[in-house]
Amino acid sequence: MKKIFLFLILGSLLITGCSIRKKDASEEFSKKIEKASSYYVEGSMDIINNEDTYTYDVKVSYQKDNNYKVELTNISNNHKQVILRNSDGVYVMTHKSTQLLKSNKFEVISI
């Protein structure tokens, strides 16, 4: 009985401690991102379209003054798309494996 009681107390302290820490960590992370002059993030994204699911590897690089590069790679067919924004404009490039298939340039319009 003592072991069960001790386990419940430790479990509740662990859960309570993690939830409080999680809130502080997310706020701290948000503040650091706002102050950062650049960052790099990698992740995975699932797009669900009706009954189809598409999984993408996502890589994002950001530099101050709203310069960024977003790389999206479809896991199933290795199709790659790159979105690049710099002082010249916004470019969208479509790749299949290592071959550049298409490149489009868009003007940046401030709203």
C-alpha positions as CSV (number, residue, x, y, z in Angstrom):
1,M,0.0,0.0,0.0
2,K,2.8,2.4,0.8
3,K,4.4,1.7,-2.6
4,I,1.2,2.5,-4.4
5,F,0.8,5.7,-2.4
6,L,4.4,6.8,-3.0
7,F,4.0,6.0,-6.7
8,L,0.8,8.1,-7.0
9,I,2.5,11.1,-5.2
10,L,5.6,10.9,-7.4
11,G,3.5,10.5,-10.5
12,S,1.3,13.5,-9.7
13,L,4.4,15.7,-8.9
14,L,6.0,14.6,-12.2
15,I,2.9,15.5,-14.2
16,T,2.3,18.8,-12.4
17,G,6.0,19.7,-12.7
18,C,6.1,19.0,-16.4
19,S,2.9,20.9,-17.2
20,I,4.2,24.1,-15.5
21,R,7.6,23.7,-17.1
22,K,6.0,23.3,-20.5
23,K,4.2,26.6,-20.3
24,D,7.3,28.5,-19.3
25,A,9.3,26.8,-22.0
26,S,6.9,27.8,-24.8
27,E,6.8,31.4,-23.6
28,E,10.6,31.5,-23.4
29,F,10.9,29.9,-26.9
30,S,8.5,32.5,-28.4
31,K,10.5,35.4,-26.9
32,K,13.8,33.9,-28.2
33,I,12.3,33.5,-31.8
34,E,11.1,37.1,-31.8
35,K,14.5,38.4,-30.9
36,A,16.4,36.0,-33.2
37,S,18.1,37.4,-36.3
38,S,18.0,34.0,-38.0
39,Y,16.8,30.4,-37.3
40,Y,16.6,27.0,-39.0
41,V,13.8,24.5,-38.4
42,E,13.2,20.9,-39.7
43,G,10.0,19.0,-39.4
44,S,7.4,16.8,-41.0
45,M,4.0,17.8,-42.4
46,D,1.0,15.7,-43.3
47,I,-1.6,17.0,-45.8
48,I,-4.9,15.3,-45.8
49,N,-6.9,15.7,-49.0
50,N,-10.2,13.7,-48.9
51,E,-8.9,10.2,-48.4
52,D,-5.3,10.8,-49.5
53,T,-2.5,11.7,-47.2
54,Y,0.7,13.3,-48.4
55,T,3.8,13.5,-46.1
56,Y,6.4,16.2,-46.6
57,D,9.8,16.8,-45.1
58,V,9.9,20.6,-44.3
59,K,13.1,22.7,-43.8
60,V,12.8,26.4,-43.1
61,S,15.7,28.9,-42.9
62,Y,15.0,32.5,-41.9
63,Q,17.1,35.6,-41.7
64,K,16.0,39.0,-40.5
65,D,14.4,41.4,-42.9
66,N,12.0,38.6,-43.9
67,N,14.4,36.6,-46.0
68,Y,13.6,32.9,-45.9
69,K,13.9,29.6,-47.7
70,V,11.3,26.8,-47.4
71,E,12.1,23.4,-48.8
72,L,9.2,20.9,-49.1
73,T,10.0,17.3,-50.2
74,N,7.3,14.8,-50.8
75,I,8.3,11.5,-49.1
76,S,6.5,9.2,-51.5
77,N,7.9,10.5,-54.9
78,N,10.8,12.7,-53.8
79,H,9.2,15.7,-55.5
80,K,10.8,18.9,-54.1
81,Q,9.6,22.5,-54.1
82,V,11.6,25.5,-52.8
83,I,10.1,28.8,-51.9
84,L,12.8,31.6,-51.6
85,R,12.2,35.2,-50.6
86,N,15.0,37.8,-50.7
87,S,15.3,41.5,-51.5
88,D,14.8,40.7,-55.2
89,G,11.4,39.0,-54.8
90,V,9.8,35.6,-54.1
91,Y,10.9,32.6,-56.2
92,V,9.1,29.2,-56.3
93,M,11.2,26.4,-57.8
94,T,10.0,22.9,-58.5
95,H,12.5,20.0,-58.6
96,K,12.2,16.4,-59.3
97,S,15.2,14.5,-57.8
98,T,18.2,16.7,-58.8
99,Q,16.7,18.3,-61.9
100,L,15.2,21.8,-61.9
101,L,11.9,21.6,-63.8
102,K,10.4,25.1,-63.3
103,S,11.2,28.4,-61.7
104,N,8.7,31.3,-61.1
105,K,9.4,34.8,-59.8
106,F,6.7,36.8,-57.9
107,E,6.8,40.4,-56.8
108,V,6.7,41.2,-53.1
109,I,3.8,43.5,-52.3
110,S,3.5,45.0,-48.9
111,I,0.0,45.3,-47.5
